[in-house]
Amino acid sequence: MSKQIYITRKIPEAGLKLLKEKGIDFDMGVSKLAPSKKDIIKALKKKPYDGVISFLTDTIDKEVFDACPTSKIFANFAVGYENIDTKIAKERGIEASNTPGTSAEAVAEHTVALMFALTTRIIEGDKYVKSGKYKGWDPELLIGSDMKGKTIGLIGGGQIGTKVAQMLHNGFDVNIIYNDVVPNKELEESFKVTRKEFIDVIKESDIISLHCPLLPCTTHMINKEVLSKMKKTAFLVNTARGPIIDENALVEALKNKQIRGAALDVFEFEPKLARGLSKLDNVILTPHIASARENARNMMSEIAAKNIISVLETGKAINSVIK
Ligand code: GLV
């Protein structure tokens, strides 16, 4: 009997093609919105699926594993995989995988775009013109801040942090510092980035950009106290994971002009926003689209499919996240 897998939401054809070439049948969820855990469990109970392609919006925990005891792998269509209970997967000998390296370029570009959107006040300018407020050139209108000479603080010196550093180092006259529990010599040497204590990055940076995974130790890493240590003129950018910031504390800090502004692509209670966030003028919000590029999505689709194929053929995932 041919192998069959379940894909919780539509993925690009690139990955489906690889599955078809291997004769792997698949059923795919049709909902545009993220399915609930109940929906996933219901779908998985229909057939003895051999594997599952899941998304970061899917909770993959004990109950989901119970609903599909035949599945040998949960292949996440994402770089992050905090939605999968890897501890239970390991206990049960189930593989889990992610799609590393697929979105670093896109996320880094989005991050740099958000930095410039903040310093140049492009979004405010767009709203100003479209709302009919523009009555003629005014030398005092929407004064932004220069990027040149600024200190950029990266929290996380992995693939995405390194790409951001590369883009800023090659293109702009800025000073870059970072904090990571693991030193990254390539980042330090190739792009002249200095590793500092977390709190020094917070205190010294004009723009702080988050590039660390969501872990118990990074949850609410940016909280009321940390925000109070940032420069009053500083910006905060988050293209990593929402819960790294205590979003209610950020709303307060932005309201009180304790920091100058923020740009967020991810949210603590995604897709909900903390009360008051969307009413603020000094925040730019994008709907978790930092990796939304055709190329990145196609690569994610292919890598998720390759992990499924690898587990079905060899028992091992190429990009296993089981430690
Ligand atoms: C997107 O946020 C990802 O983890 O790939």
Boltz pocket constraint, residues with backbone or C-beta under 6 A from the ligand:
constraints:
  - pocket:
      binder: B
      contacts: [[A, 56], [A, 77], [A, 78], [A, 79], [A, 80], [A, 81], [A, 103], [A, 239], [A, 240], [A, 291]]
      max_distance: 6.0
